[in-house]
Amino acid sequence: MSDPSARTLPLHVAIIMDGNGRWAARRGLPRTMGHRKGVEAVRETVRAAGELGIRYLTLYAFSSENWSRPEPEVNDLMGLLKVFIRRDLAELHRQNVRVRIIGDRWNLRSDVLPLLLEAEETTRNNTAITVCIAFNYGSRDEIARAMQSLAVDVAEGRLSPEQITPPLIASRLDTAGMPDPDLVIRTSGEERLSNFLLWQSAYSEFVFMPEYWPDFDRAMLMRAIDIYRQRDRRFGNVAPASAAASSATPPPASLAVGS
């Protein structure tokens, strides 16, 4: 595996943290233990990403569909979020980490929303890595809210339909001001986006890893980045002749993940 500092790092890495429950089930443990171990993986990943020089790290923490899970599991997840913020916020702040929250904030539980707002406000002026937590997040909902915002402006005469462009739409999304993810990682072997950053990942590279999220660590992050570096990112353009020739030979199977 190559040295992460030897070649260009992805500016923005987004991760679908999947497999906590299955990790626990394979060990005969309750699902809650998988979620608790998953929090430890979050801590290690944030630390590793910051040390590697990644500027943005987005973590899919709780989707808008996750509310349909059994109430005891949802309550445990909310409890873990509160513990994470109370326990880790001061350390993240000391490390100059900026915390940003994306997702629908309306009707969030009164014991959760203030903590999320506190995390954002406390770290607002930090300038190292930005850790973006997708909480109560669904990409279709995000896009719908952006469209509603634009529709209001059109209805009130501040905007004409012809002025609506992709950059303007992006400016109304929860991720406004952030670069699109270069690399999207999903753990647990599943190979789908699950309503995560659908607009933003239009030209992202995808790496699907078989390991469950609680086992994710610095080495796995580096492995995903190494795979990312093998990709030819053309963004719709034609590859240079030299690159096209070098890509004529199929890559090893270990580098074909998510292709």
Buried (B, 14 or more C-beta within 10 A) or exposed (E): EEEBEEEEBBBBBBBBBBBBBBBBBEEEBBBBBBBBBBBEBBBBBBBBBBEBEBBBBBBBBBBBEBEEBEEEBBEBBBBBBBEBBEEBBEEBBEBEBBBBBBBBBEEBEEEBBEBBEBBBEBBEEBEBBBBBBBBBBBBEBBBEBBEEBBEEBEEEEEBEEEEBEEEEBBBBBBBEEBEBBBBBBBBBEBEEBBBBBBBBBEEBBBBBBEBBBBBBBBEBBBBBBBBBBBBEEEEEEEEEEEEEEEEEEEEEEEBEBBE
